[in-house]
Amino acid sequence: MEKALTDVTYCREAQDLMEALSESIRDLVRLHEEQFQAVVVGDPDSQRFDDLIHLAGERKNSAKYAYLHHLEIHRCSRLHGTDQK
């Protein structure tokens, strides 16, 4: 029998890493939205978001790989659902 996603238990570190990943994704999406709005209203300086989006993408990738690395090393995952160290 498969566990429902809501029944999955991750260790505290995995939860913290997932929250950091979620936050970095939200930041990236927010920047894309702000750039889009700037383009829509005809802001001549809408390209100012390009570097910010690039940096936010790097932070998102770092957070993603930190999370995935933790799952690989620590072996806590949806399949295991454990808090082993």
N, C-alpha and C positions, 0 to 999 in steps of 0.2 A: 504494500500500500504506500502510495506517495504522500509525503508531507505537504500540506498546504503551505504556501509562501508565508502566511502569517504564523505558522507553527515553527518556522526555522529559528534556530538559536545560534547566534554568532558570539564569539568572545568579545569582550569589551574593546580590545584594540581594533578588531575588524569592524565593529560598529562605528568607532571613532574615524577610522579610515574611510568607511563608506559615507559618513557624514561630511568629511572633508571633500570627497569626490562630488557629492551632491551639491555642496556649496560652490565648488569651482565650476560645475556645469551651469548652475543658476547664474553665476557671475558672467559667464561667457554668453549665455542666452540674453541676459540683460543688455550687455554691450551690443550685441547684434541688433536687438530691438531698438536701442537708442540710435544706432547708426541708421537703421531703416527709417526711423521717424525723422531724423535729420535730412535724409535724402528726400523723403516725401514733402517736407516743408520747404525744400529748396535751399537748405543750409549750404553755402559755398565751401564750408570747411568740414564737410561730413567725413572727409578722409582722415581726420584727426583720430578717428576710432581704430584705424588699421593697426597701429602699433599696440594699442590697448588690447585689441582682439587677439593679436598674435601672442602677447604675453599671457593673456587669460587662457589661451589654448595650450600654451606650454605648462601652465599651472595645472590645468585639467589633466593633461597627459601624465604629469608627475604624480598627481593624486591617484589616477587610475592605475598606474603601474605599481605604486606603493601598495595599493589595496590588493591587486592581483598577486604581487610578490608575497604579501602576508598570507593570503589564502594558500598559495603553493607551499610555502615553508611551514606554516602553522597547521595546515590541513583542516582548518575549520571552514566549512562550506555548507551549502544547502544540502549536499548529499550526506555530510557527516553530522552537521548540526550539533557540534560539540564545543566544549570550552577547554579543550586540552592544550597544554603548552609544551 
